Every structure is written in structure tokens, then in C-alpha cells.
Amino acid sequence: MSDLPVILKQVFAFTKRDALSWATYRTAAITQVISIFIGVFSWGIQASYVQRPVSEMYSSDYISFLIVGLAVGNLIMPLAQGVERQLNPWTLETIFMTGINKTAFVIGNVMWTYIFSIISFIPYLVIGTYLFNAHLNPNIVATFFAFLISAAILVGLAMISTGIRIVTKSTDPISWLINVLQNLFAGILFPVVFLDTLFFPGISTISWFLPQTWVYHLCRLSMLTNPSLTDPAVLQAFLAGTVFAVLLLPLGYWVFSWGVNRAKREGTLGWY
Amino acid sequence: MPPMPALKAEGAWLGACYIMAYAVETVGLVKRYAVAPSGTFIGLDGRPKSRSVQSFTGIFGLFKKQHGPYIEALKGVDLKIKKGEIFGILGPNGAGKTTFIKILCTLVLRDGGEVYVNGYDPSESPSDVLRNLQAVLPESRGFNWRLSGRQNLEFYALLYGLHGDDARARIGYLLDYTGLRERADDCYQKYSTGMQRRLLLCRALIRDTPIIVFDEPTAGLDPTGAVEFRDLLIDRLSRREGKTILLSTHNLQEAQGLCDRIAILDHGGVIACDTPDNIRHLVTEKRTMRVVFSGMVYGPIQDRLISALKEAPGVNSVSPTFDQEGILTALTIRLDKDADISGVLSILTDGGLSIKSVNMDEPSLEDAFMAMTGRGASNQGAGRAEGGA
């Protein structure tokens, strides 16, 4: 560890602190784990009765589609919430007085939540596979890249959300908008092409402008269809996701820096 | 990399390195706050109401530039704090103390003037500034209540890039230094106010910076804890380690006892900056000397003595005190602040008085503070919503 750059040590510091803190909330930790099981059971039971094929997009069945979607949702949502939970004036002023790198601040604050989400990802898949006969057909390389692109997209969104929240001190409209659009258009519970059937043809186009759609799509693509990254159609999807990641990461950094500087100029960094 | 020379800051080139003459130097420092920052509303209690922008029209307000009306929290502050000195910042609430400190700590950006912390500009080189200055701000604890004191310090040590044996050694030293070692593995939430304050100090010292800033260091501490804290400041941090200490406080006695020099801020400006003794005498032109002596019957000799005293240079008035039997027991002499006391004492001894005691009623720092600001140090002024700009 002595050779690690300071930024990695800082990320490690946040992760260790949050893991230690989480471990002290024993009851909360237990209920959190139980709720994962309850969640997957309830969705699994529901899905068992609503067997709708999703072969159009993933050549798979609805239960597999849903299980992966919920697992991914469970994996990514905490990313946007992680920093937000750390935003209180006592912490913010003190942490910034350490001279911490802004990226390390954001990544460090979401890292434990992300690690815990990955751990809770496993029971979703195990229960889904063995109890509800979800058929996973993953490609490890594609899954790795899908997770990488997803993490970049979501860290970008988290930084945008945090930057605005530092200025607004309250509900962040961007997060709210993202959540609303995600629930409607990102294809958590149904493939986005079904929007054309549910509403009117062409409306699913909106979905492809949402970064979260690509997070779900790439994860499902890589875990349900054993895709080859040399397949032009698959590569195109991964490149589209990469474009979102490449745009959102610097934009997120810029918005976060803007928020911090704005609060410093207004003298409101310590306000909440 | 050597500090960059300031435009107006004082210092000298030593080889390739510019050596700053002062630990902290501000030149014409200005800070303005918008009366209500965009999207923010100030409640009736003076605290900010949350900037809820659930309506989307509110989002656009966030990106608008601020165009007055403004409150000027700092109006051209010029201060020079020497290396190794204990410097106090006094002022009523709303005077600009917290804004000044937060600018040094890189938490607030200035609107005008220059600021240098060991030669580094907080706006331009915040990381370099924070390598030279750390602060103990009571309102910004930043500790996780569920973790132990040691675990909290380990977290901050990692943020500073310290880890492993180096971090353990430094933390162990600081826990000994502040007397917290025995309780280091207790949860932070079990700590008393004094222990929490000492843990704040530990955190500020992890990096071993040459400048330490304290904002109300003894507020909330019991008298014993306050005395221990002051001893720690003077004996260890200042005398033994030679650190520059910047102290913001409402406690005038504390400032008088601790500080080498103090600055009094009011309405965003420095209205006095000198040693506590000099400041005490800045506004008080008179001193009072009370001389008690073996009682004597009042007669022509004593009358001539009093007349001689009244004619002595610097003496404004002389009032005799008699006991119930009409015996002269004491004299109260009002003097100019620069009057020669030895001359007065010579007149008394030459007059044959057997002096038992001489007391000078010196003006206190509080007297000076009241006279300069028109308020007591602890009075609530029209401070900013955060509780004192």
C-alpha cells in the first residue's frame, strides 16, 4: 500500500470508514440483507406469473430479464445515493480541508456502497437462477466492460447530482428527474421496445438518450446473451455506452467543481 | 516548489526560494456575500431556508450570476501574522472573523485583495495552503460517531496520505500528546465535549502543519479543561514546537492571556491590531493609582502634599480617603496614561508617607473592546445566518 498514489489511499479511507461504520449497525445490516432476499422472492414470484418473453431484445425469458435488471438496479442506484448521504456541513467542510481530490471524494463516498451492492448482487442471481429458473448466459469480458462503462456513467451522474446538491442544499432536481425518467424509460421492469406497444410507436427512442438505459442494456446484453465484442451490433452498443461515459465523467467533474466553487464563493459550503 | 512571491506581500529572495516574512498576510482582503444567494432564502431566524428547487424554474436560478445586494463581510482587511506568534482575532458576531478564517482554510473564496499563507494563495493553491495550515473548527467535527477516536484519526491520516506504521506512530503520539490514549478505542459518541475537542486537535495535528487555526477553542469546556487546553496551546504548540497559532475567540480574558498580538475586527474591518497591552491603552486615556498608607491625621503637611501631587506632570486629580475617625488612609490619583509614576511615588515618599500598597487600575481588554466596538464580545451582532461571518 505504501506505493499506492494518494488518491487511491483516499478512496480506500472512505471505503474502510463506511464498511466499519456499516458493520456497527448490526440490525440495519441484517435487515438490509434480509430485504434483498425478500425483494428477490417477491419479484421472482410476481415474474413467475407474468412470463412474458423478451426474445425481441435479449433472446431470453422475462424472469431472467427481470432478475438481472433488479440486480443491476440494486447495484447502480446506491451510486447516485452514496455521495448524497455524505453531504452534511460538518463532514463536507472538514473533508475539503484535508485538500482531498474531488474525484477521490466522490468515488470514495460511493465505493463501499458499490462493494456492498456487488455482494448483494450475488444472492439475486443465485436465487433467481436456482429458484426461479432464470437462465443466465454471460460473457465475462463483456460483463466486465458493461460494469466498467456503467460505473463510469453512474459516477458521472453522481457527480452532477452532488454538485447541484451542494448548491441547492436540498432536493436535487437532476436526481429526481433521472429517477423519474429511469423508472419510465430505462427498461428496469420491461424491455424498452415495449414502450412502443404500451404507448405509441417511436416513444422508445427517448430511452436511448438516457444513460441509465445503456447501463441496463449493456448489463443484460452481456449477462443474458453471451455476446461477442467483435459482433458489430454488440460493439455498437458498447461504443454508445462508452460515449455516454466519456461525456458524463468530465461533465460530472465540471458540475461538481462548479458546485463546490459556487458554495465557496457564496460561503455556504457549511450550510445544509 | 518554493512559494510564489506575492505582489504586495513582504519577504525576500534567498537563493532560488522566496522566503515569506509572515505566516499569514492579507492585503486589502474583501469578501461580499449576496444577501440571498440564488435559490436561497434567509428565514426569519436568520438561518438559511433550504434551497429546494423542486420546481424547475428554480433550477435556472442556480446558474444565474449574483448581482447584489451584498453584505460586505470583509472590507479591505490588512493583517500580517508573524511566524511563531499566537495571534488573536476578536470581534463581535458578524464582524467577519469566521469569514476571515474560512478564507485562510480555503473554504470560502475571496472577492478582492490578496491572501497568503506561508506564501501560498488559498484560491490559487489550496493544496499547498492546507499543507501549511490546519484548523480546529468546532462546528465542523466531521467525525463518524460510530467509530472509535483512533479509527476516525486513521481515516483522516489516510486522507492525508499517511498509512501503516507512519500513521500508527503519528496517531499514537497525538493520542499521548492530548491525553486520549486510554479512551482511543471508545466510540466517538461516548466522548465528552473536552475529549471531542482534543480529538479535533489530534486531527488538526496529524499533518504537523506550521500554522494552526483555532475557532473558539475553549467554548463549551469546563474551567479545568479550558486551562489544560490553553497550557497545551502555549507550552507545547507555541513554545516547544514554534507553531504559528491563529485564535478566534469571544473570550477576551483568554485572548489577553494567550496572544502575543490581537486584531479587533468590526463590521468587516480591522479597527485595532497590536499587543493586548497596547490595545488596552489605546482607548483609555486615564489610569487610576490607589495608594494606601499608615493612617495619619490630616493637617497642613498632608494638604501641601496633595497640592504638590496635583501639580505634578500627568496628574489630573487627587482624592483623599478618610476612615470613620477622620484619619487619612489612602489617596486615589487619576493619571494620564503616559504619566511618570515614579515621580508621583517620589512626592509621596518625600512627604513622609509610610506606603502600605500601590495598585494601578489598568483598563481591561474588555474595556477597550467595548469602547471600540460599542458592544460586548459575546453580544449577538447582526451576523450572517451561519452564526457569525
Interface residues (C-beta under 8 A of the other chain):
Chain A: M1 S2 V6 K9 Q10 F12 A13 F14 K16 R17 L20 S21 T24 Y25 P89 W90 T91 E93 T94 I95 F96 M97 T98 G99 I100 I164 V167 T168 K169 S170 T171 P173 W176 N261 K264 R265 E266 G267 T268 L269 G270 W271
Chain B: K31 Y33 A34 P37 G39 T40 P48 S50 R51 S52 V53 Q54 F56 G58 I59 L62 Q66 A73 T99 K102 C105 T106 L107 V108 L109 D111 P126 S127 L130 R131 Q134 A135 L137 E139 S140 R141 G142 N144 R146 L147 Q151 E154 F155 Y156 L158 L159 Y160 G161 H163 G164 R203 R384 A385 E386 A389
